[in-house]
């Protein structure tokens, strides 16, 4: 029973850190990333779709993202969606390809983005603590019902804490690398 509680906790912690990592990819820095554009919603023939469902995205250094749209009829809708995303991108249309240029970040915008990623990291940490508390409750319930001995419960809580600390460390590393990327 204890192993299943810890396995379940680790799976949930991996989901939290994975979600945090994917959220960070959507935060704009001076470095272009396809994550900035791929989830932008586009209205195409009455349906709402993400750009990644309509085109392939690639990076063109130093600050451009190239969006190769598969259906020529979607070019205008994709360009409009990127422009209206209010991310400060300059968009140029070139046949089936939309080029998106990222202007350099201002110091003020950099500070805003840093605050945003710190808030996102705190949300991830709160989720991690919630998962830890849930796992500890399950161990306590197992101990109370007699399925887990006192020694096993103690070791289980230690393992839960180690997993929690590892997840928090991963969130901290992701946060620090994103802040470093923002300050480039």
Secondary structure by P-SEA (a helix, b strand, c coil): caaaaaaaaaaaaaaaaaaaaaaaaaccccccccccccccccccccccccccccbbbbbcccbbbbbbcccccaaaaaaaaaaacccbbbbbbcccbbbbbbccccaaaaaaaaaaaaaaaaaaaaaaaaaaaaaaaaaaaaaaaccccaaaaaaaaaaaaaaaaaaaaaaaaaaaaaaaaaac
